[in-house]
Amino acid sequence: MALSYPHRQTIIIGVICLVAIAAVAFYTQRNKAETNDALGVQASAKENTRDVTLTATSTNWQKDFFTVSTSTKSTQISKSGNTTSPTLTDTVGKDFFTRFMVLKQAGQTTDQESVKNAMDQTIANAAASAAQPKIYSLSNIKISTDTSLDAIHMYANTVGSTLLTNISRQDPTEIAMNALDRQNMDELKNIDPIISGYQKAISELLLVNVPQDLASSHVGIINGLSILLYVSQGLRRIQEDSMQSMVSLGLYTTGQDTLRASLLDTQAYLQVKNVPVLSTEPGYLFLTITK
């Protein structure tokens, strides 16, 4: 399960650094293109199509991570002719670029404090406008008044089976870091089974009959999985929306801690009630979680 990832903190820091470099490269290239548009520079037909290309043979992927050329139209058009919503990366890039141009017109681009304030405000706006994980409440689960040993035993085995069956032992942050480091975005597809597993686990847990004494910890388990699902979905879209990936990644530890705390609460309850869970049963998973 997701609770045994090695060197978790190191991996997270590594991914954040790599995604940040990618985001900065994206902003730089995109804003340069927007400036050229504003000055009336005519781009070639090839340059008028936004093309994100990974340079797999580069020895300095940080510099070449994104090769971007931007359409002179500010609105993105899908193949069907419908407009598509801008990504968080698009929005943040445009926001900071606008703020920077205001500073430039005021002759304040060399004022470190002014630039820092502009960046801080941009980041604050990004965090406020970013998509957030779905959070569940007691009203979303099926609570039972049956708190007998048999009911608790059945609950432990049902939830344990769901987690063992659906939650991957692969770490999405490690997959993302390897994809960035190797400049091979095809590796991100390895996150898809992790996403599917979280989605299936959440769907199954919402249908479980939960003894009322375990209702709060059950919601905590679901919310921990929901946050980790959100993180995995964000990492899966690094290439399309690096800023949303960074925002999502910021909740990785929260998701891990929420899930672990809820599993430990359930473990404590099973021990207090002396629920006879055998080591061969899926419910034994709860007794293997360490503090």
N, C-alpha and C positions, 0 to 999 in steps of 0.2 A: 504493500500500500504506500500511499504518498508520504507516510510519516517517517519513513526510514531513509530518506535521501541523504547521501553523504555530502559533507561540505556545503550545505545548503546556502549559507550566507555568502560564501565565496562565489558560488555560481550566480547568485542573484546580483551581486555587485558587478560581476563580469558582464552579465547580460545588459544591465543598466548602462554600463559604459559603452558597450558596442551599439546599443540602440540609440544612445545619445549622439554618438558620432554619426550614425546614419541619419538621424533627424537633422542635425546641423548641416550635413552635406545636402540634404534635401532642401532645407530652407534657403541655403546659399544659392543653389542652382535655380530654384523656383523664383526667388525674389529677383535674381539677376535677369531672368527672362521677363518678369513683370515690369522691371525698370526699362528694359529695351522696348517693350510694347508701349509704355507711356511716352517714350521718346520718338515713337513712330518708326522704329527699326523694323525693316521687312525681313522676316525669317524665310528660309527656304521651305519648300514643300515638305521636305523631310523633317525639318526642325519644327514645323507647325504641329506635328503629332507628338504628344507627350509619350516618351518612350523610356521606361525604366529598365536599364540594362546592367546586369552584374558582370564585372570583368573578372572572370575566374582565374585568369593567368597573371593578374596584377600582383606585384610583391608589396604593394601598399594599398590594401583594400580600403583602408579608412578614407583615402583620398578619392578612390574611384568607386566607392560603394554604390553611389547613385549617379548614373549618367542621364540627366534629365533635360528634355526640351519641352517647352510648354506651348500649348496652343494659344493664339492671340486672343481667343475667346476665354472669358473668365468663367463661363459656365461649362461644366463637363457634360457631354452629350453621349448617351449610350447608343449602342448599335440600333436599337429600336426607335431611336429618335427622342426618347424621353430624357429629361435632365436628371442627373443623379446628385444626391446631397453631397456637399463637401465633407471630407474626412476631418477628424480633429486636427490632424497634421496640417491640412490645408488652412483651417481656420486659425490655428496658432501661428503658422508662418505668416499669414496675411496680417494678423493682429500685430505681431512684433515688427513686421516690416513697416506698417503704418506708423507705429509709435517711433520707430527709428527715423523715418523720414521727417517726422515732426521735429525730432531732436536735431536732425541735420539742418533743417530750415532755420532753426533757432541758433545754430552754431554750437550745439551742446554735445556733439558726438564724442568729444574728447573728455567730457565730464563723466568720470567713472560712476559717480553716484547717480547721475541722471540715467545712464544706460542701465545700471543695476536696477533702479526703480522700474524702468520700462520692462525689463525682463521679469522681475518679480510679479508685476501686475499681469503680464502675459501668462505666466505660469499659474497664477491664482485664477485667472479667467478660464484657463484650460481645465484645471481641476474641477471648477464649478460646472463647466458645460460638458464634461466627459460623461459617457455612458457609465452607469454604475451596476454592480451585480444585483440580482433580484434577491430580496430579503424576505424570508417567510416568517409567519407568526403562528401562534397556537390555533388560530382559526383555519389554517390551511391543512391541518393534520386531523386524523381520525383518532379521537381520544376515547379510551375505554375505561369504564369504572371497575373492570375486573383486574384486581391486583393480586390474584392468587399466584402461588409459586409456579403452577403450570402455565399461566398466562405470561408471566415474566420470562419463564424458560423459553416458551415459544417465541416471544418477542426477541430475545437475545439471539436465538438461532436464525430467525428470519432476517434481522438486520445484519447479523454477521455474514450470512450467506450472500446478501445483496452487495455488501462491501467487498467481500473476497472475490466475488464473481465479476464485478464491474470496474473496480478501481485499479488502474494500472500501476505497476511499480516503476514505470518509466517517469522520469522527471521532465516536464515540458520546458523548464528553464534551461536544462542542460541541452535538450534538443535544439532549442532556439539559439543558444550560444554556439553550438557546433555549426549550425547552419550559417550563422553570421561569420564565424571565424574561417570557415571553409569557402565562403561565398557561394554556397549552394542552397538556394531557397527551396529547392525541391525537397530537401530534408524536413521542411516544416510540415509536410503532409503526414509525418510520423506523429504529429500532435493530434490528428483527427480521431484516432481510436481512443485517445485519452478524453477528448471532448465528448465523444459518444458514450463512453463509460460513465462519466459524471452525469450526463443527461439521463441515462437509463436508471442509474442509482437513485437520483432525485425523484424521478417519476415513480419508482417502486416504493421508496420510503414514504411518499405522500399517501400511499394506499394501505400502509401497515396499521393494524389496530394497536395503538400505543397505550399501555397501562398509564393511568393519569399521573402516577408518581414520576414517570419518566418523560412526561410530555415536554418539559423545558429542555432537557438534554437532547431529546429527539429533534426538536426544532434546531438546536445548536448544531447537531450533526448535519442536518440538511443545509443550514446556512453556511457551514464550513465548506461543504461540497460545492455549494452555489458560488461562493467566492473563488474557489479554485477553478471552477468551470469558467468563470469570468476571466481569470488570469490566463488560462489556457487559450481561450478564444482570442484574447488580446495578443498573445504571443504568436498565434497562428497567422495574424494579419500584420506582422512586422513590416513586410514589404509594401503593403498598401497604406498602412496608417501607423507609423512608428511612434507618434506621440501617444496615441491611445494604448499602444503596447506598453509604454513606460508608465502610464497612469494605472493600467491594469496590474503590472508587475509590482507596483507599490503596495498592493493588497495581498501579495503572496503570503507573507508571514502572518498577516491577520487571518487568512483562510486556514493556514496550518494550525495556528494557535487555537482558533475557534473549534476546529474539528477535534484536536487533541483534548482540549478541556472538556468537551462534551462526551467524548469516549471515556475519559477518566471518571467523569461524574456517573456514567452508567456503570462502569466497573465497580466503583465504590458502593453503589446501590445493590448490585448483584452480590457483593461480598457481605454486606450488612444483612441481606435477606437470606444468605446461605443458599443461593440458587445452585442446584447441582448441575453445572455445565461441565461436560466431559471434554477432555483434551482433543477428542476426535470429532467434536461437534463444532459447527461454524461459529456458534456463540462464544466459544473459547477465545476468539479474537479479542474480545473486550478485556480479558485477563492478561493479555500479552502486551498491552500498551504500558509503556514505562513513563514515569514522570520526568 
